Amino acid sequence: MCRRVVEENVRGAKRSVTTTLAIVLARVSWEYPDAERIPSESTARDAVVELTRGKGCSA
């Protein structure tokens, strides 16, 4: 899900990591309402930072 959100924003406005993470978590909750395992905030933040490196996302 994180990759999809990051890829969708390649040409879009610069998003913060916090905003990107919020979008990812909202989509996971929407598409997988019964999901039991969602990464901790720090793990999810690390994933967003790694996936957005060099793609116009600010910390």
Sequence and secondary structure as in RCSB ss.txt:
>XXXX:A:sequence
MCRRVVEENVRGAKRSVTTTLAIVLARVSWEYPDAERIPSESTARDAVVELTRGKGCSA
>XXXX:A:secstr
 HHHHHHHTTTS  EEHHHHHHHHHHHHHHH TT      HHHHHHHHHHHHTTTTEE 
